[in-house]
Amino acid sequence: MDKSQYLLVGQLGKPHGIKGEIRVSPFTDYPETSFAPGVTLYLGDDKGNFLPGARAIRLESARPFQTGLLVNLEGVSDRAMARILTGKHLFLSVNEVAELQEGEYFWHDLVGMEAFDLKGKLLGKICSVHGFNPVDLLEITGPEISFMIPCTSEFVVTVSLEEKRIVLDPPDGLLDL
């Protein structure tokens, strides 16, 4: 399978109950579509590699639970089977991903972008995006300083996917540390 055609949408946690239900931490702003009954998911590891012999696994049901979801996967009917899947990552075909709205980006599109300030000075490259509530953080590593900045319209002025460039307006003092 071509890994570039799949997006990471969640991670399986511990089993819940005795009938194969599994906790999921969703990594998507659209869990209602990425984890809708009937959606086909693929199992992988934390490096983005599909498990040997990975096959499509159909989602039978999903419901909100604490800060994530509880799901039933086709063929997983008891706690022991669910326990084997703990820690595995869930991938979704890009063909099944909800369309992004204006101003929304996939994390993997942002990683590697060059970050500039309002004056055009290169601050560094985005090396990671961290998902925190209530806001995601961009981690930027530069020649002079590494820092994190909230990914909000207050600090992110423009994003150009074509130019792989992002313009930031960092708060006073952030770059002085």
N, C-alpha and C positions, 0 to 999 in steps of 0.2 A: 504494500500500500504506500502511496505517496503521502508522507507525513505533512507536507505543505497544504494538503487539502482538508486538514482537520484542525479544529480548535479545541483547546483545553476548556472544559466547561465546569468541572467539579472534581472533588476528591471524595472517595468513599471512606466513611468512618466506621464506627463499631456497629455491630448488629443491634437491633432493637426488637425485643420479644423473641418468640420461638418459631415464627413462621417465615423467616427469611427477609424481613424488612431491614433496611440498612440506612444509617444516617448518611447524609450527603452535605458537604460544604460546597455550595455553588460558587463558581468563579465567573459569574455572568450577571449582567444587569437585567437579563430577561429569563429568569428561571421558569416562568410560566410557559415559555415556548421551548426552551432547551430541555426541560424535564416534563414535557407533556406526554400523557399516555400514548404509546405507539411510536415514540421517537426511538430511533436506532442509535445506540452509543457504542463506543469501542473502548476497551480497557488498555491502559498503558501505565508506564512508570513515571517517576518524578523528573525524568530527563526527556520526556516526550516520546519515548520509544514504545511501540506497541508490544504487548506481551507475546512471546512465541506462540504461534498458532492462534493469534487473536482473531476472534470472530465477532460479528455483529451481535449485540445483545439488545433485545427490545425492552423498553421501559413499560411495565404494566400499569404502575400507578405511582403517584407522588402526592405528598401532602406537606404543608408547612409544619415544622417542628423546631421549637426554640429558635436558634439563629440560622437554621438551615432547612433541610427537607428530610423526610423519610420516604424511601422509594422501595418498590418491589420490582425486581428484575426477572425477566423470563428465565425459567430454569433454576432459580434460587428459591428453594422452598423450605429451608430450615436454617436454624441459627448456625450450625456448623458450616454450611455452604457459604453463608453470609460472612462468617468470620474469615474465611480464606481470602475474601476480597478487600478486607480492611486495608486502607492505605493506598489502594489502586486509584489511578486517575481516570477520569472519564473524558472522552473526546467525542466531538460531534462533527459530522461532515459540514464543510462550509456551505454546501447546497441547502442545508437545513437550518442555518443560522438566520435569525431575524435580521432584517435590514437595519443598518445603523441610521440614526437620526442625524440631522445637521449638528456638527460640533461633537459628535461621538467618534471614538477611535478604538481599535483593538489595541491592547497593550503591546502585542508583538510588533505593531506598526510604529509605535513610539520608540521602542528600544533601538538604539543605534543612531537616533537622530542627533544632529548637532544642535546645541542650545546656545542662543545668543541673547545678550541683553538689549535694551531699547536703543543703545548707541551702536550696536553692531559688533560688540566685543564678544569673541567666542568664550563661553563659560565652560564648555566641555561637551560630553556626550551623555545621553540618557543611557544608563547601564541597566536600569531596572525600574519597574513600576510596582509599588506596594499597595495592595488593596486594604484600606482601613476605613472604618466607619467614623465619621460621615463622609470622608473624602480620601481619594487616592493620593499617594505621594510619588513624585518623580525623583529618582535618585540619579544625580548628575555627578560624573567624575570628570574633573578638568585638570589642566596642567598646573594650576595654582591651588585649587581647592576642590573638595568634594562636599556635596551638600544635598539635602532633600528639600523639596518645595511642593506645597499643595498643588494638585492639578485642578485648579479652578480658574474661572474667567478673570478673577481678580489678579492672578499672577501669570497666567498663560495668555499672551496677547494674540499670537497667531500660530497656527500649525499648518505646515505645508508637507503633505505626504509625498508629493512629486519631488520636491527639493530635499526631502529628509531633513527639514529644518524647523525649529521651534523657537519662537521669540518669547522671552520671559521678562516680566517686570518684578524682580525680586524685592521683598520688603527691605526697608532701610536697615542696615546692620547685618543682614544675613551673610553677605559675602565678606564681612570684616572679621569673622571668627577665626 
